[in-house]
């Protein structure tokens, strides 16, 4: 099963921006729905944003207007552009790929926002 690989996490000050990338090999990316989830210490994993294979997007209320999810099927990559970051955005961010074969998860990338 294809495992997505995240990159782009790091440490940023509040109000700053980061762009996460998630690459997945194979020929099922374009037919898969993609999502970004996050998990903060002591909290459950939550959906941040998702994008269907047709490009329809969905966002958690907490990130609407600040985060943008997009995909490039030619590069088998999905992005999460994060702006106006807040300390409460600190978490491990996971990429999810949902295909006919089921769900595949990346190993996660740490995002830390300092106040």
N, C-alpha and C positions, 0 to 999 in steps of 0.2 A: 504494500500500500504506500502511496506517495505521502511523504511527510513534508509539510511546508517548513520553510526556514525563515525566521524573522531576523531583521537587522534594523539598526537605527536608534536603539534606545540609548539612554545616557542620563547625565545630570544637567539640569537646566534651572535657571532662576524663574521664579513666578513671573508670569507675563510673557515668557519666552515661547519659542516654537521648536518643535521636533517633527521629523517625518519618519515614520516607520515603514519598512518595506517587508513584504512577505513573498518569497519566490517558491514556486512549486514546479517540479519537473513533471514530464509526462504530457499526454495529450488529452487529459480530462479537465484541465484548468478552465477552459472556455465554457464548458458545460456545467461548471460547479458554481454554487453560491459560496461566497466568501464572507468571513466575519472576523472582527477583532473583538476579543474579550479581554478583561483584565481582572486581576485578583490582588487585592491589597492584603497585607498581613492581618490575620484574624477575621477576614471577610470571605464571603462566597464569591466565586467567579461570576462576573456579570457581563452581559453583552454591552459593548460600546457602540459598535456600528456594524452594519451588514450591507452587502450589495449582491443582488441577484445576477444571474448570468446575463440578464437583459439590461442590467444597469440601474435597476431600482434600488434606492438606498433607504436605510432606516437607521435612526440614531437614538441612543438613550437620551432622555430629557436633560441629563446633567451635562451633556457635551454638545447639544444642539447649538449651532451658531459658532462653535469654536473648533470643532473637528470636521474633517472632510474625508470620506472614504472614496477611493477611485480604483479602477483596475485597468491594466494594459494587457489584453489577451495575447498580443504579439510577443510580449516578454514574460508571460505566465506569472505576472506580479500584481499584487494588490498593495495599495498604499493607504496609510492613515496620516493625513496632515493634521497636526495638532497645534493650535495657536491659543494664545491667552491662557497658558497653562497655570494651573492652581496646585497648591500643595496636595490637595485631595485627589489629584490625578495620579499621584504616586502609586505605582503598582507594577506587577509583572504583566506585560501585555502578550496575549497569545493570539496567534492566527489560527483560524479554523477554516477548513475546506470541506464542504458538504457536497458529495457527489452521489451517483447511483450506488457506489460501493460503500457508502457510509461516511462517517466523520473522520477527518484526519486533523491532528493538532500539531502545531509546532512546539518547540521546547520553551519558548517564551523569551522576551527581552525586557530588561528592567528599565523602567522610566522613573526617575526621581526628580521631583520638583521642590526646590528649596525656597523657603519664604524670605 
